[in-house]
Amino acid sequence: MAGRAGWVFGVWLIALVALGAAAPSVFSSLAGAGWQANGSESVQVRELAQEHFGGNSSASVQVVVHSDTEQVTDPAVARVLDEATAVFAADPRFGEVIAPQPGMTISPDGHTGILIAGANASTDDMVKAVDDVKGELTALSGDGVEVYPTGASALWSDFNKANHDAMIKAEMVSWPVTMAIMVLAFGSLVAAGLPLLLTLAGLVASAGGLVLLNTVTPISVWAMNFAMMFALALGIDYALFLVSRFRDALGKTGDPRLAVAETMDTAGKAVVLSGVTVLVSLSAVLLVPAPAVRTMAVGIMLAVAFVLAATLTLLPAALGKLGPKVNAGSLPFAKRQQHRSPRFAAWGTLLHKHPWPFAIGAVVVLVGLSIPVFGLKVAMPSIQVVPTNAPVRQGYELVQAQMGEGAPGMLQIIAPTSEADATAAAAAATEGIAMVTPPMPAIDGSDYVMLQAMPNVDPSDDSMGSIVDRLRADLPEQARVGGAPAENLDLQQALNDYLPIIVAVILALGFLLLLIALQAPLIAILGTVVSLLSTAAAFGVAKLIFQDGHGASLLGFTPQGFLDGWGPVFFFAMIFAIAMDYTVFLLSTVKEQYERTGDAAAAQVEGMGHSGRVIFAAAAVMVGVFFSFALADPLPPKEMGVILGVAVLLDAILVRLVLLPALLRLTGHAAWWSPAWLRRILPKISFSHG
């Protein structure tokens, strides 16, 4: 790469221009929905409703119209309803429009009505349709009449916008913080700027790539939200590791190309293995049959792949060209800075002399923080994740106040016509159902009827799952139960069912990659176990904060009483990937020293001396990036920022800089022992340079 820098720069320039042209439309073009369990009963109900009932499915749009002084049937309100109907009629993505019906979608006092616009497009397109028309609809408010678009499509529209705004705001905060940390870590403006430029190149390329991929299959807008944060943190980690090693090699050889060669032969291998570990961990999430979850994983994987490609091609080419200029703009304190940190070497010596107290202390803290995880509850997000001034929340709360707790979460039942009466009777007799509408025949003449069942609790209430289970058990065999609450419950069940499989796959693949990288079974097992311990501790802290509400007032949120449903599956993969990232950085450096000297004790101390400052600086960058997302108002980015930030903090300080070095001291040569048969079948990987 250093010898062909012109070609490398040229190829990247072409790629960035081509992909960058598509990048600006990334947030407007990506999909807004996809939160469903493919193949579930609730998705079947939605598809039947789309096909046979004019789109009156969970993806339909409900427009709440309310007046304190007028009845729904009065001219002033009727005129607003006609204008709303005209808005929907002008857009082919909306199907049949159903006016407010007495006893069904008109409140008992007659002052609130719900106009239903059927869905005539996919769930993703319906979210975009609401994006396009909600301004027109809310503009109909006036003269004492209030208009609020609600329903699942409107919820995702407002939810995605709030999260997008929060993510952009957090990015604006994180970049200056990151730059400040990088300058302190490198002591040089040029060296500090390199990782940021490379990460930016990776992000631009991944944004364009996601837009192009979205033309083939719908990609959730959340994919880019997660990718922005994760790629920024990980890309800076990789560049930090390589640039610091290059500066050390350059000081010894004086030849930029030889320094690049040494850097890539040592730290470069660690970055490749780390990147592969991250990609493998995230690939396990693809097992979950939920489009939004899968495409979030795809988005992060694409971003990591581009960042990794930039780190392995663009960075060595830039370093080869810069040579000694990489230290340009050095700050006074950095003039005598060396790759080997005497302070971290002294810390390694202290751990070598007194391993037991530090190891036991770290384990006690991590286990103590892990214990709350056994009481962790998960559920799909409630209406509280949407800002209080969002139209969808205002409409939701108005319907709830006028028509009952369960009115915003109506369950839809589709049954054969022959079982209509039996289905209606069974649904009405089910515990937890407050009201059932009369069976409505399919508008296309097919042999189906639809009933709406109103629960007597809020859609996010703990008992909602039991109500849906009882309803499904009580109804005739061919009846199907769906609706937005049922879709959330089915998705949550799928996430719960796949979590043990995903955890097992990630642990097995993580161990296998460490075994291939380090050629030693004991340290591969220890590295995997301590990564699992720090991950459990992070979820324990998440339970205390987001479920129990400790520190909620400080962080500025109202606890839902549970962690958002995708958290365990998705955050486990992300946290474990980061933990293994640091594991590879530390252990590859120690292995390099061990291969060079054959002395396990010296390798542990020198490994800490050479990697401690890089790990500390990388962790500071990641914590700064992640905690900047904790400042977001919406709950999901706040959860993501706090959980990942706490995970990195615990992992870097307690595991990589305390527990793992102490375990290396306690295991000695055994940590690096490998049976002859295993050495024969594993690929030969060495971290020491020729």
Order of alpha helices (4+ residues) and beta strands (2+ residues): alpha-alpha-alpha-beta-alpha-beta-beta-alpha-beta-alpha-alpha-alpha-alpha-alpha-alpha-alpha-alpha-beta-alpha-beta-alpha-beta-beta-beta-alpha-beta-alpha-alpha-alpha-beta-alpha-alpha-alpha-alpha-alpha
